[in-house]
């Protein structure tokens, strides 16, 4: 019975590690670098997030700084700036043409601090 418990525990840890790894692989290394930049800056309130969308036929990432007057950059998998979204004036500052057609996929990261 003890051996069975040990095997179960090891399996549980192994599955947990695989799930963590799959989350890390859910976006490119350059997006991870953007996340690391956020972690080096002061904590934001509300917390910074990175959201994944499909926009104009490509996967993009909206890095939400959660500042009312800031434009939030939208990057592709290569960290090329696609456009900017948001700002205090709403759509008048957006460079994302037809952003309303973007399809939200998931929030891939929220600042854990």
Beta strands, then each sheet from edge to edge (+ up, - down):
strand 1: 49-55
strand 2: 58-64
strand 3: 71-76
strand 4: 81-86
strand 5: 103-110
sheet 1: 4+ 3- 2+ 1- 5+
end
